[in-house]
Amino acid sequence: MITDTVEAITYAKADSRLYAALTDKPFTNSEKGYMIPRGDFEYASYLEMWMDEMKLQGKFDALDKKWLK
């Protein structure tokens, strides 16, 4: 099965029969996408600002450490 790195790690932690391979070198470094209504520029701007703030504050790293490591 080929899946997202985060999803693979989560499944492998939940079931010892599974192994998440190549999680240190994923196929791409692209980020998650969010589906929002077409043309909702105000919400898109909010999401971009929120993600930038989460990165700057190290929140994503903390969540990664808590749930995936």
Predicted model as a PDB file, atoms N, CA, C, CB and O in Angstrom, pLDDT in the B-factor column:
MODEL        1                                                                  
ATOM      1  N   MET A   1       0.851  -1.177   0.000  1.00 63.00           N  
ATOM      2  CA  MET A   1       0.000   0.000   0.000  1.00 63.00           C  
ATOM      3  C   MET A   1       0.884   1.223   0.000  1.00 63.00           C  
ATOM      4  CB  MET A   1      -0.961   0.007   1.213  1.00 63.00           C  
ATOM      5  O   MET A   1       1.852   1.281   0.758  1.00 63.00           O  
ATOM      6  N   ILE A   2       0.583   2.190  -0.818  1.00 68.00           N  
ATOM      7  CA  ILE A   2       1.285   3.474  -0.816  1.00 68.00           C  
ATOM      8  C   ILE A   2       0.329   4.500  -0.245  1.00 68.00           C  
ATOM      9  CB  ILE A   2       1.775   3.883  -2.259  1.00 68.00           C  
ATOM     10  O   ILE A   2      -0.809   4.627  -0.696  1.00 68.00           O  
ATOM     11  N   THR A   3       0.799   5.225   0.744  1.00 73.00           N  
ATOM     12  CA  THR A   3      -0.059   6.196   1.411  1.00 73.00           C  
ATOM     13  C   THR A   3       0.778   7.353   1.923  1.00 73.00           C  
ATOM     14  CB  THR A   3      -0.841   5.540   2.565  1.00 73.00           C  
ATOM     15  O   THR A   3       2.001   7.362   1.778  1.00 73.00           O  
ATOM     16  N   ASP A   4       0.132   8.296   2.504  1.00 75.00           N  
ATOM     17  CA  ASP A   4       0.759   9.454   3.114  1.00 75.00           C  
ATOM     18  C   ASP A   4       1.648   9.021   4.276  1.00 75.00           C  
ATOM     19  CB  ASP A   4      -0.304  10.456   3.590  1.00 75.00           C  
ATOM     20  O   ASP A   4       1.301   8.087   4.999  1.00 75.00           O  
ATOM     21  N   THR A   5       2.778   9.677   4.467  1.00 81.00           N  
ATOM     22  CA  THR A   5       3.707   9.320   5.533  1.00 81.00           C  
ATOM     23  C   THR A   5       3.032   9.333   6.898  1.00 81.00           C  
ATOM     24  CB  THR A   5       4.892  10.268   5.535  1.00 81.00           C  
ATOM     25  O   THR A   5       3.191   8.391   7.675  1.00 81.00           O  
ATOM     26  N   VAL A   6       2.288  10.378   7.195  1.00 81.00           N  
ATOM     27  CA  VAL A   6       1.622  10.491   8.495  1.00 81.00           C  
ATOM     28  C   VAL A   6       0.637   9.347   8.688  1.00 81.00           C  
ATOM     29  CB  VAL A   6       0.897  11.844   8.621  1.00 81.00           C  
ATOM     30  O   VAL A   6       0.582   8.745   9.760  1.00 81.00           O  
ATOM     31  N   GLU A   7      -0.127   9.054   7.668  1.00 84.00           N  
ATOM     32  CA  GLU A   7      -1.105   7.970   7.755  1.00 84.00           C  
ATOM     33  C   GLU A   7      -0.406   6.625   7.957  1.00 84.00           C  
ATOM     34  CB  GLU A   7      -1.979   7.931   6.489  1.00 84.00           C  
ATOM     35  O   GLU A   7      -0.859   5.802   8.752  1.00 84.00           O  
ATOM     36  N   ALA A   8       0.693   6.404   7.240  1.00 85.00           N  
ATOM     37  CA  ALA A   8       1.423   5.141   7.366  1.00 85.00           C  
ATOM     38  C   ALA A   8       1.961   4.957   8.786  1.00 85.00           C  
ATOM     39  CB  ALA A   8       2.579   5.089   6.352  1.00 85.00           C  
ATOM     40  O   ALA A   8       1.854   3.873   9.359  1.00 85.00           O  
ATOM     41  N   ILE A   9       2.532   6.006   9.342  1.00 86.00           N  
ATOM     42  CA  ILE A   9       3.056   5.937  10.712  1.00 86.00           C  
ATOM     43  C   ILE A   9       1.942   5.660  11.703  1.00 86.00           C  
ATOM     44  CB  ILE A   9       3.776   7.240  11.084  1.00 86.00           C  
ATOM     45  O   ILE A   9       2.104   4.858  12.622  1.00 86.00           O  
ATOM     46  N   THR A  10       0.809   6.326  11.517  1.00 87.00           N  
ATOM     47  CA  THR A  10      -0.338   6.143  12.423  1.00 87.00           C  
ATOM     48  C   THR A  10      -0.839   4.701  12.378  1.00 87.00           C  
ATOM     49  CB  THR A  10      -1.484   7.114  12.052  1.00 87.00           C  
ATOM     50  O   THR A  10      -1.079   4.100  13.426  1.00 87.00           O  
ATOM     51  N   TYR A  11      -1.000   4.138  11.176  1.00 88.00           N  
ATOM     52  CA  TYR A  11      -1.457   2.751  11.049  1.00 88.00           C  
ATOM     53  C   TYR A  11      -0.447   1.786  11.669  1.00 88.00           C  
ATOM     54  CB  TYR A  11      -1.690   2.394   9.569  1.00 88.00           C  
ATOM     55  O   TYR A  11      -0.833   0.845  12.363  1.00 88.00           O  
ATOM     56  N   ALA A  12       0.838   2.016  11.422  1.00 89.00           N  
ATOM     57  CA  ALA A  12       1.867   1.123  11.950  1.00 89.00           C  
ATOM     58  C   ALA A  12       1.922   1.166  13.477  1.00 89.00           C  
ATOM     59  CB  ALA A  12       3.229   1.491  11.371  1.00 89.00           C  
ATOM     60  O   ALA A  12       2.177   0.142  14.111  1.00 89.00           O  
ATOM     61  N   LYS A  13       1.688   2.330  14.070  1.00 88.00           N  
ATOM     62  CA  LYS A  13       1.670   2.416  15.532  1.00 88.00           C  
ATOM     63  C   LYS A  13       0.459   1.690  16.117  1.00 88.00           C  
ATOM     64  CB  LYS A  13       1.667   3.882  15.978  1.00 88.00           C  
ATOM     65  O   LYS A  13       0.522   1.146  17.219  1.00 88.00           O  
ATOM     66  N   ALA A  14      -0.639   1.691  15.369  1.00 91.00           N  
ATOM     67  CA  ALA A  14      -1.869   1.070  15.861  1.00 91.00           C  
ATOM     68  C   ALA A  14      -1.889  -0.448  15.679  1.00 91.00           C  
ATOM     69  CB  ALA A  14      -3.057   1.673  15.159  1.00 91.00           C  
ATOM     70  O   ALA A  14      -2.613  -1.145  16.389  1.00 91.00           O  
ATOM     71  N   ASP A  15      -1.108  -0.959  14.743  1.00 93.00           N  
ATOM     72  CA  ASP A  15      -1.129  -2.391  14.436  1.00 93.00           C  
ATOM     73  C   ASP A  15       0.309  -2.880  14.257  1.00 93.00           C  
ATOM     74  CB  ASP A  15      -1.980  -2.680  13.152  1.00 93.00           C  
ATOM     75  O   ASP A  15       0.957  -2.529  13.270  1.00 93.00           O  
ATOM     76  N   SER A  16       0.808  -3.668  15.176  1.00 92.00           N  
ATOM     77  CA  SER A  16       2.205  -4.106  15.159  1.00 92.00           C  
ATOM     78  C   SER A  16       2.549  -4.993  13.957  1.00 92.00           C  
ATOM     79  CB  SER A  16       2.514  -4.851  16.432  1.00 92.00           C  
ATOM     80  O   SER A  16       3.726  -5.220  13.681  1.00 92.00           O  
ATOM     81  N   ARG A  17       1.546  -5.491  13.248  1.00 94.00           N  
ATOM     82  CA  ARG A  17       1.808  -6.289  12.044  1.00 94.00           C  
ATOM     83  C   ARG A  17       2.232  -5.428  10.863  1.00 94.00           C  
ATOM     84  CB  ARG A  17       0.574  -7.090  11.671  1.00 94.00           C  
ATOM     85  O   ARG A  17       2.751  -5.940   9.872  1.00 94.00           O  
ATOM     86  N   LEU A  18       2.013  -4.125  10.967  1.00 91.00           N  
ATOM     87  CA  LEU A  18       2.314  -3.214   9.867  1.00 91.00           C  
ATOM     88  C   LEU A  18       3.640  -2.502  10.081  1.00 91.00           C  
ATOM     89  CB  LEU A  18       1.199  -2.193   9.705  1.00 91.00           C  
ATOM     90  O   LEU A  18       4.103  -2.352  11.212  1.00 91.00           O  
ATOM     91  N   TYR A  19       4.244  -2.068   8.986  1.00 90.00           N  
ATOM     92  CA  TYR A  19       5.500  -1.326   9.048  1.00 90.00           C  
ATOM     93  C   TYR A  19       5.422  -0.161   8.064  1.00 90.00           C  
ATOM     94  CB  TYR A  19       6.724  -2.252   8.730  1.00 90.00           C  
ATOM     95  O   TYR A  19       5.050  -0.340   6.904  1.00 90.00           O  
ATOM     96  N   ALA A  20       5.774   1.018   8.534  1.00 87.00           N  
ATOM     97  CA  ALA A  20       5.765   2.205   7.682  1.00 87.00           C  
ATOM     98  C   ALA A  20       7.174   2.415   7.130  1.00 87.00           C  
ATOM     99  CB  ALA A  20       5.277   3.467   8.471  1.00 87.00           C  
ATOM    100  O   ALA A  20       8.050   2.926   7.827  1.00 87.00           O  
ATOM    101  N   ALA A  21       7.381   2.025   5.894  1.00 85.00           N  
ATOM    102  CA  ALA A  21       8.702   2.135   5.261  1.00 85.00           C  
ATOM    103  C   ALA A  21       8.889   3.501   4.624  1.00 85.00           C  
ATOM    104  CB  ALA A  21       8.888   1.038   4.207  1.00 85.00           C  
ATOM    105  O   ALA A  21       7.922   4.167   4.256  1.00 85.00           O  
ATOM    106  N   LEU A  22      10.135   3.905   4.501  1.00 81.00           N  
ATOM    107  CA  LEU A  22      10.532   5.128   3.802  1.00 81.00           C  
ATOM    108  C   LEU A  22       9.913   6.404   4.376  1.00 81.00           C  
ATOM    109  CB  LEU A  22      10.162   5.013   2.359  1.00 81.00           C  
ATOM    110  O   LEU A  22       9.721   7.377   3.646  1.00 81.00           O  
ATOM    111  N   THR A  23       9.608   6.411   5.646  1.00 80.00           N  
ATOM    112  CA  THR A  23       8.993   7.608   6.229  1.00 80.00           C  
ATOM    113  C   THR A  23       9.997   8.733   6.425  1.00 80.00           C  
ATOM    114  CB  THR A  23       8.346   7.269   7.559  1.00 80.00           C  
ATOM    115  O   THR A  23       9.604   9.893   6.555  1.00 80.00           O  
ATOM    116  N   ASP A  24      11.290   8.412   6.447  1.00 80.00           N  
ATOM    117  CA  ASP A  24      12.290   9.463   6.588  1.00 80.00           C  
ATOM    118  C   ASP A  24      12.609  10.129   5.259  1.00 80.00           C  
ATOM    119  CB  ASP A  24      13.553   8.899   7.193  1.00 80.00           C  
ATOM    120  O   ASP A  24      13.204  11.207   5.235  1.00 80.00           O  
ATOM    121  N   LYS A  25      12.218   9.498   4.146  1.00 76.00           N  
ATOM    122  CA  LYS A  25      12.446  10.056   2.810  1.00 76.00           C  
ATOM    123  C   LYS A  25      11.180   9.882   1.968  1.00 76.00           C  
ATOM    124  CB  LYS A  25      13.668   9.369   2.117  1.00 76.00           C  
ATOM    125  O   LYS A  25      11.136   9.017   1.093  1.00 76.00           O  
ATOM    126  N   PRO A  26      10.148  10.698   2.224  1.00 68.00           N  
ATOM    127  CA  PRO A  26       8.895  10.555   1.456  1.00 68.00           C  
ATOM    128  C   PRO A  26       9.106  10.906  -0.017  1.00 68.00           C  
ATOM    129  CB  PRO A  26       7.789  11.454   2.055  1.00 68.00           C  
ATOM    130  O   PRO A  26      10.093  11.543  -0.382  1.00 68.00           O  
ATOM    131  N   PHE A  27       8.169  10.483  -0.844  1.00 68.00           N  
ATOM    132  CA  PHE A  27       8.257  10.738  -2.282  1.00 68.00           C  
ATOM    133  C   PHE A  27       8.271  12.234  -2.595  1.00 68.00           C  
ATOM    134  CB  PHE A  27       7.092  10.070  -3.004  1.00 68.00           C  
ATOM    135  O   PHE A  27       8.949  12.672  -3.525  1.00 68.00           O  
ATOM    136  N   THR A  28       7.527  13.007  -1.821  1.00 67.00           N  
ATOM    137  CA  THR A  28       7.474  14.462  -2.036  1.00 67.00           C  
ATOM    138  C   THR A  28       7.520  15.157  -0.684  1.00 67.00           C  
ATOM    139  CB  THR A  28       6.186  14.876  -2.828  1.00 67.00           C  
ATOM    140  O   THR A  28       7.353  14.527   0.360  1.00 67.00           O  
ATOM    141  N   ASN A  29       7.745  16.433  -0.718  1.00 63.00           N  
ATOM    142  CA  ASN A  29       7.708  17.250   0.496  1.00 63.00           C  
ATOM    143  C   ASN A  29       6.502  18.177   0.506  1.00 63.00           C  
ATOM    144  CB  ASN A  29       8.990  18.065   0.627  1.00 63.00           C  
ATOM    145  O   ASN A  29       6.464  19.124   1.292  1.00 63.00           O  
ATOM    146  N   SER A  30       5.523  17.928  -0.345  1.00 63.00           N  
ATOM    147  CA  SER A  30       4.362  18.801  -0.418  1.00 63.00           C  
ATOM    148  C   SER A  30       3.528  18.691   0.846  1.00 63.00           C  
ATOM    149  CB  SER A  30       3.514  18.465  -1.642  1.00 63.00           C  
ATOM    150  O   SER A  30       3.555  17.679   1.547  1.00 63.00           O  
ATOM    151  N   GLU A  31       2.796  19.743   1.118  1.00 65.00           N  
ATOM    152  CA  GLU A  31       1.995  19.796   2.327  1.00 65.00           C  
ATOM    153  C   GLU A  31       0.575  19.328   2.062  1.00 65.00           C  
ATOM    154  CB  GLU A  31       1.985  21.205   2.894  1.00 65.00           C  
ATOM    155  O   GLU A  31       0.205  19.030   0.926  1.00 65.00           O  
ATOM    156  N   LYS A  32      -0.189  19.268   3.095  1.00 66.00           N  
ATOM    157  CA  LYS A  32      -1.588  18.867   2.991  1.00 66.00           C  
ATOM    158  C   LYS A  32      -2.377  19.915   2.227  1.00 66.00           C  
ATOM    159  CB  LYS A  32      -2.198  18.648   4.384  1.00 66.00           C  
ATOM    160  O   LYS A  32      -1.990  21.081   2.156  1.00 66.00           O  
ATOM    161  N   GLY A  33      -3.472  19.483   1.665  1.00 73.00           N  
ATOM    162  CA  GLY A  33      -4.386  20.393   1.000  1.00 73.00           C  
ATOM    163  C   GLY A  33      -5.684  20.466   1.779  1.00 73.00           C  
ATOM    164  O   GLY A  33      -6.065  19.514   2.461  1.00 73.00           O  
ATOM    165  N   TYR A  34      -6.340  21.569   1.677  1.00 79.00           N  
ATOM    166  CA  TYR A  34      -7.619  21.760   2.344  1.00 79.00           C  
ATOM    167  C   TYR A  34      -8.657  22.128   1.298  1.00 79.00           C  
ATOM    168  CB  TYR A  34      -7.524  22.854   3.446  1.00 79.00           C  
ATOM    169  O   TYR A  34      -8.444  23.020   0.477  1.00 79.00           O  
ATOM    170  N   MET A  35      -9.784  21.429   1.339  1.00 85.00           N  
ATOM    171  CA  MET A  35     -10.851  21.743   0.402  1.00 85.00           C  
ATOM    172  C   MET A  35     -11.709  22.847   0.993  1.00 85.00           C  
ATOM    173  CB  MET A  35     -11.704  20.489   0.079  1.00 85.00           C  
ATOM    174  O   MET A  35     -12.267  22.710   2.082  1.00 85.00           O  
ATOM    175  N   ILE A  36     -11.802  23.938   0.258  1.00 90.00           N  
ATOM    176  CA  ILE A  36     -12.648  25.058   0.671  1.00 90.00           C  
ATOM    177  C   ILE A  36     -13.456  25.484  -0.554  1.00 90.00           C  
ATOM    178  CB  ILE A  36     -11.790  26.261   1.250  1.00 90.00           C  
ATOM    179  O   ILE A  36     -13.101  25.154  -1.685  1.00 90.00           O  
ATOM    180  N   PRO A  37     -14.528  26.208  -0.324  1.00 92.00           N  
ATOM    181  CA  PRO A  37     -15.332  26.638  -1.470  1.00 92.00           C  
ATOM    182  C   PRO A  37     -14.518  27.486  -2.455  1.00 92.00           C  
ATOM    183  CB  PRO A  37     -16.549  27.428  -0.988  1.00 92.00           C  
ATOM    184  O   PRO A  37     -13.732  28.345  -2.055  1.00 92.00           O  
ATOM    185  N   ARG A  38     -14.721  27.228  -3.729  1.00 93.00           N  
ATOM    186  CA  ARG A  38     -14.033  27.979  -4.785  1.00 93.00           C  
ATOM    187  C   ARG A  38     -14.327  29.471  -4.616  1.00 93.00           C  
ATOM    188  CB  ARG A  38     -14.475  27.486  -6.203  1.00 93.00           C  
ATOM    189  O   ARG A  38     -15.477  29.869  -4.425  1.00 93.00           O  
ATOM    190  N   GLY A  39     -13.297  30.272  -4.687  1.00 94.00           N  
ATOM    191  CA  GLY A  39     -13.465  31.722  -4.616  1.00 94.00           C  
ATOM    192  C   GLY A  39     -13.527  32.292  -3.209  1.00 94.00           C  
ATOM    193  O   GLY A  39     -13.685  33.501  -3.044  1.00 94.00           O  
ATOM    194  N   ASP A  40     -13.405  31.451  -2.196  1.00 95.00           N  
ATOM    195  CA  ASP A  40     -13.447  31.944  -0.810  1.00 95.00           C  
ATOM    196  C   ASP A  40     -12.050  32.409  -0.410  1.00 95.00           C  
ATOM    197  CB  ASP A  40     -13.967  30.835   0.174  1.00 95.00           C  
ATOM    198  O   ASP A  40     -11.357  31.740   0.358  1.00 95.00           O  
ATOM    199  N   PHE A  41     -11.647  33.557  -0.936  1.00 94.00           N  
ATOM    200  CA  PHE A  41     -10.302  34.074  -0.725  1.00 94.00           C  
ATOM    201  C   PHE A  41     -10.059  34.490   0.718  1.00 94.00           C  
ATOM    202  CB  PHE A  41     -10.054  35.245  -1.637  1.00 94.00           C  
ATOM    203  O   PHE A  41      -8.933  34.410   1.210  1.00 94.00           O  
ATOM    204  N   GLU A  42     -11.106  34.930   1.393  1.00 95.00           N  
ATOM    205  CA  GLU A  42     -10.956  35.321   2.793  1.00 95.00           C  
ATOM    206  C   GLU A  42     -10.577  34.117   3.656  1.00 95.00           C  
ATOM    207  CB  GLU A  42     -12.256  35.960   3.312  1.00 95.00           C  
ATOM    208  O   GLU A  42      -9.682  34.208   4.497  1.00 95.00           O  
ATOM    209  N   TYR A  43     -11.258  32.994   3.447  1.00 94.00           N  
ATOM    210  CA  TYR A  43     -10.956  31.792   4.224  1.00 94.00           C  
ATOM    211  C   TYR A  43      -9.601  31.209   3.827  1.00 94.00           C  
ATOM    212  CB  TYR A  43     -12.060  30.740   4.032  1.00 94.00           C  
ATOM    213  O   TYR A  43      -8.855  30.722   4.677  1.00 94.00           O  
ATOM    214  N   ALA A  44      -9.285  31.262   2.523  1.00 93.00           N  
ATOM    215  CA  ALA A  44      -7.990  30.777   2.054  1.00 93.00           C  
ATOM    216  C   ALA A  44      -6.858  31.577   2.701  1.00 93.00           C  
ATOM    217  CB  ALA A  44      -7.902  30.866   0.514  1.00 93.00           C  
ATOM    218  O   ALA A  44      -5.846  31.006   3.108  1.00 93.00           O  
ATOM    219  N   SER A  45      -7.028  32.884   2.795  1.00 94.00           N  
ATOM    220  CA  SER A  45      -6.025  33.736   3.443  1.00 94.00           C  
ATOM    221  C   SER A  45      -5.889  33.392   4.916  1.00 94.00           C  
ATOM    222  CB  SER A  45      -6.390  35.216   3.284  1.00 94.00           C  
ATOM    223  O   SER A  45      -4.781  33.358   5.452  1.00 94.00           O  
ATOM    224  N   TYR A  46      -7.023  33.136   5.573  1.00 94.00           N  
ATOM    225  CA  TYR A  46      -6.991  32.747   6.987  1.00 94.00           C  
ATOM    226  C   TYR A  46      -6.205  31.438   7.165  1.00 94.00           C  
ATOM    227  CB  TYR A  46      -8.436  32.589   7.539  1.00 94.00           C  
ATOM    228  O   TYR A  46      -5.360  31.335   8.054  1.00 94.00           O  
ATOM    229  N   LEU A  47      -6.489  30.443   6.315  1.00 91.00           N  
ATOM    230  CA  LEU A  47      -5.788  29.156   6.419  1.00 91.00           C  
ATOM    231  C   LEU A  47      -4.288  29.320   6.210  1.00 91.00           C  
ATOM    232  CB  LEU A  47      -6.348  28.160   5.398  1.00 91.00           C  
ATOM    233  O   LEU A  47      -3.491  28.734   6.943  1.00 91.00           O  
ATOM    234  N   GLU A  48      -3.902  30.106   5.224  1.00 91.00           N  
ATOM    235  CA  GLU A  48      -2.482  30.332   4.973  1.00 91.00           C  
ATOM    236  C   GLU A  48      -1.809  30.993   6.173  1.00 91.00           C  
ATOM    237  CB  GLU A  48      -2.294  31.195   3.723  1.00 91.00           C  
ATOM    238  O   GLU A  48      -0.714  30.600   6.574  1.00 91.00           O  
ATOM    239  N   MET A  49      -2.473  32.002   6.745  1.00 94.00           N  
ATOM    240  CA  MET A  49      -1.924  32.694   7.907  1.00 94.00           C  
ATOM    241  C   MET A  49      -1.835  31.733   9.095  1.00 94.00           C  
ATOM    242  CB  MET A  49      -2.789  33.925   8.268  1.00 94.00           C  
ATOM    243  O   MET A  49      -0.839  31.736   9.818  1.00 94.00           O  
ATOM    244  N   TRP A  50      -2.862  30.920   9.298  1.00 92.00           N  
ATOM    245  CA  TRP A  50      -2.882  29.970  10.409  1.00 92.00           C  
ATOM    246  C   TRP A  50      -1.734  28.963  10.272  1.00 92.00           C  
ATOM    247  CB  TRP A  50      -4.241  29.233  10.466  1.00 92.00           C  
ATOM    248  O   TRP A  50      -1.045  28.675  11.250  1.00 92.00           O  
ATOM    249  N   MET A  51      -1.528  28.430   9.064  1.00 89.00           N  
ATOM    250  CA  MET A  51      -0.453  27.463   8.863  1.00 89.00           C  
ATOM    251  C   MET A  51       0.922  28.105   9.071  1.00 89.00           C  
ATOM    252  CB  MET A  51      -0.543  26.858   7.458  1.00 89.00           C  
ATOM    253  O   MET A  51       1.806  27.495   9.672  1.00 89.00           O  
ATOM    254  N   ASP A  52       1.099  29.315   8.585  1.00 92.00           N  
ATOM    255  CA  ASP A  52       2.367  30.020   8.808  1.00 92.00           C  
ATOM    256  C   ASP A  52       2.618  30.230  10.296  1.00 92.00           C  
ATOM    257  CB  ASP A  52       2.368  31.374   8.077  1.00 92.00           C  
ATOM    258  O   ASP A  52       3.737  30.041  10.772  1.00 92.00           O  
ATOM    259  N   GLU A  53       1.592  30.614  11.023  1.00 95.00           N  
ATOM    260  CA  GLU A  53       1.724  30.842  12.467  1.00 95.00           C  
ATOM    261  C   GLU A  53       2.036  29.539  13.202  1.00 95.00           C  
ATOM    262  CB  GLU A  53       0.436  31.469  13.032  1.00 95.00           C  
ATOM    263  O   GLU A  53       2.875  29.522  14.103  1.00 95.00           O  
ATOM    264  N   MET A  54       1.371  28.457  12.827  1.00 92.00           N  
ATOM    265  CA  MET A  54       1.642  27.160  13.446  1.00 92.00           C  
ATOM    266  C   MET A  54       3.098  26.746  13.221  1.00 92.00           C  
ATOM    267  CB  MET A  54       0.690  26.086  12.884  1.00 92.00           C  
ATOM    268  O   MET A  54       3.744  26.229  14.133  1.00 92.00           O  
ATOM    269  N   LYS A  55       3.613  26.971  12.016  1.00 91.00           N  
ATOM    270  CA  LYS A  55       5.009  26.652  11.715  1.00 91.00           C  
ATOM    271  C   LYS A  55       5.955  27.509  12.548  1.00 91.00           C  
ATOM    272  CB  LYS A  55       5.295  26.851  10.221  1.00 91.00           C  
ATOM    273  O   LYS A  55       6.895  26.998  13.156  1.00 91.00           O  
ATOM    274  N   LEU A  56       5.697  28.818  12.570  1.00 96.00           N  
ATOM    275  CA  LEU A  56       6.569  29.738  13.303  1.00 96.00           C  
ATOM    276  C   LEU A  56       6.631  29.415  14.790  1.00 96.00           C  
ATOM    277  CB  LEU A  56       6.094  31.164  13.114  1.00 96.00           C  
ATOM    278  O   LEU A  56       7.688  29.540  15.409  1.00 96.00           O  
ATOM    279  N   GLN A  57       5.518  29.003  15.361  1.00 96.00           N  
ATOM    280  CA  GLN A  57       5.463  28.688  16.790  1.00 96.00           C  
ATOM    281  C   GLN A  57       5.926  27.264  17.099  1.00 96.00           C  
ATOM    282  CB  GLN A  57       4.053  28.884  17.303  1.00 96.00           C  
ATOM    283  O   GLN A  57       5.998  26.879  18.266  1.00 96.00           O  
ATOM    284  N   GLY A  58       6.237  26.487  16.074  1.00 94.00           N  
ATOM    285  CA  GLY A  58       6.684  25.119  16.286  1.00 94.00           C  
ATOM    286  C   GLY A  58       5.573  24.157  16.664  1.00 94.00           C  
ATOM    287  O   GLY A  58       5.841  23.067  17.171  1.00 94.00           O  
ATOM    288  N   LYS A  59       4.340  24.544  16.425  1.00 93.00           N  
ATOM    289  CA  LYS A  59       3.193  23.700  16.801  1.00 93.00           C  
ATOM    290  C   LYS A  59       3.148  22.401  15.994  1.00 93.00           C  
ATOM    291  CB  LYS A  59       1.886  24.472  16.604  1.00 93.00           C  
ATOM    292  O   LYS A  59       2.847  21.341  16.544  1.00 93.00           O  
ATOM    293  N   PHE A  60       3.444  22.479  14.698  1.00 86.00           N  
ATOM    294  CA  PHE A  60       3.429  21.269  13.884  1.00 86.00           C  
ATOM    295  C   PHE A  60       4.505  20.294  14.346  1.00 86.00           C  
ATOM    296  CB  PHE A  60       3.627  21.616  12.405  1.00 86.00           C  
ATOM    297  O   PHE A  60       4.273  19.086  14.399  1.00 86.00           O  
ATOM    298  N   ASP A  61       5.678  20.820  14.679  1.00 89.00           N  
ATOM    299  CA  ASP A  61       6.750  19.958  15.191  1.00 89.00           C  
ATOM    300  C   ASP A  61       6.345  19.299  16.501  1.00 89.00           C  
ATOM    301  CB  ASP A  61       8.039  20.765  15.388  1.00 89.00           C  
ATOM    302  O   ASP A  61       6.626  18.120  16.717  1.00 89.00           O  
ATOM    303  N   ALA A  62       5.685  20.055  17.379  1.00 92.00           N  
ATOM    304  CA  ALA A  62       5.238  19.494  18.665  1.00 92.00           C  
ATOM    305  C   ALA A  62       4.196  18.399  18.449  1.00 92.00           C  
ATOM    306  CB  ALA A  62       4.657  20.605  19.568  1.00 92.00           C  
ATOM    307  O   ALA A  62       4.238  17.365  19.114  1.00 92.00           O  
ATOM    308  N   LEU A  63       3.265  18.618  17.527  1.00 87.00           N  
ATOM    309  CA  LEU A  63       2.252  17.605  17.230  1.00 87.00           C  
ATOM    310  C   LEU A  63       2.891  16.364  16.617  1.00 87.00           C  
ATOM    311  CB  LEU A  63       1.184  18.172  16.282  1.00 87.00           C  
ATOM    312  O   LEU A  63       2.515  15.238  16.943  1.00 87.00           O  
ATOM    313  N   ASP A  64       3.846  16.574  15.740  1.00 82.00           N  
ATOM    314  CA  ASP A  64       4.579  15.455  15.138  1.00 82.00           C  
ATOM    315  C   ASP A  64       5.277  14.634  16.215  1.00 82.00           C  
ATOM    316  CB  ASP A  64       5.609  15.969  14.108  1.00 82.00           C  
ATOM    317  O   ASP A  64       5.202  13.406  16.213  1.00 82.00           O  
ATOM    318  N   LYS A  65       5.944  15.305  17.120  1.00 87.00           N  
ATOM    319  CA  LYS A  65       6.661  14.621  18.189  1.00 87.00           C  
ATOM    320  C   LYS A  65       5.707  13.860  19.113  1.00 87.00           C  
ATOM    321  CB  LYS A  65       7.479  15.624  18.995  1.00 87.00           C  
ATOM    322  O   LYS A  65       5.994  12.737  19.528  1.00 87.00           O  
ATOM    323  N   LYS A  66       4.574  14.483  19.427  1.00 86.00           N  
ATOM    324  CA  LYS A  66       3.606  13.858  20.346  1.00 86.00           C  
ATOM    325  C   LYS A  66       2.926  12.649  19.725  1.00 86.00           C  
ATOM    326  CB  LYS A  66       2.550  14.870  20.769  1.00 86.00           C  
ATOM    327  O   LYS A  66       2.777  11.627  20.394  1.00 86.00           O  
ATOM    328  N   TRP A  67       2.514  12.734  18.480  1.00 79.00           N  
ATOM    329  CA  TRP A  67       1.664  11.702  17.900  1.00 79.00           C  
ATOM    330  C   TRP A  67       2.370  10.735  16.957  1.00 79.00           C  
ATOM    331  CB  TRP A  67       0.561  12.344  17.177  1.00 79.00           C  
ATOM    332  O   TRP A  67       1.876   9.630  16.733  1.00 79.00           O  
ATOM    333  N   LEU A  68       3.523  11.130  16.397  1.00 74.00           N  
ATOM    334  CA  LEU A  68       4.131  10.295  15.361  1.00 74.00           C  
ATOM    335  C   LEU A  68       5.498   9.746  15.725  1.00 74.00           C  
ATOM    336  CB  LEU A  68       4.246  11.072  14.104  1.00 74.00           C  
ATOM    337  O   LEU A  68       5.954   8.802  15.080  1.00 74.00           O  
ATOM    338  N   LYS A  69       6.148  10.271  16.690  1.00 73.00           N  
ATOM    339  CA  LYS A  69       7.497   9.799  17.031  1.00 73.00           C  
ATOM    340  C   LYS A  69       7.452   8.874  18.222  1.00 73.00           C  
ATOM    341  CB  LYS A  69       8.431  10.976  17.319  1.00 73.00           C  
ATOM    342  O   LYS A  69       8.491   8.376  18.656  1.00 73.00           O  
TER     343      LYS A  69                                                      
ENDMDL                                                                          
END                                                                             
